[in-house]
Amino acid sequence: MHESRAGTTSGRIVETEAYVVGDAACHAFRGPTPRNRSLFLERGHAYVYLNYGVWYLFNVSSESHGVGAGVLIRALEPLEGIALMQVRRGTDRVRDLARGPGRLTVAMDIDRRHDGLDLCADGPLWLGRISRPAAQIAASVRIGITRDADRMLRFYERGSPFVSGPVRLGRAGA
């Protein structure tokens, strides 16, 4: 959930990718830097970075303080503030508002201002719990990486139209 001056937007997480301790694809693999310092915070903090100079990507730190690892939030099912997300994304297609990590940050207006925020505390950006249970969760290889690329660390809600990625990796009911 993101509460901003423009309004509230929220979505249900339907796809993630894990970047675990010792994972060569994880930004924390070579240790802490000014860019990745948020990955080394206590679990539940935002790690937001600019990818390829184009898209911000939103991750959640996942280990104890000082241990670098995180979970990339790849896709959301939009729930609140859909009209605001449509304006931000420049599309009326609800399915495409937050289907993919770059689209998600544009729709939710997440950028470097949010890096390091405690997502479990009061603040403008936070993680909540939804009462609707998830459908069956499936796993696949992660998308768009070359190091440790064969690891089954992408998790998604099977059958969700809001999941990103190629059909062969499990989009839309595969």
Summary of the structure (lengths in Angstrom):
residues: 174
radius of gyration: 15.3
end to end distance: 28.0
largest distance: 42.0
contacts: 535
relative contact order: 0.22
helix: 17%
strand: 30%
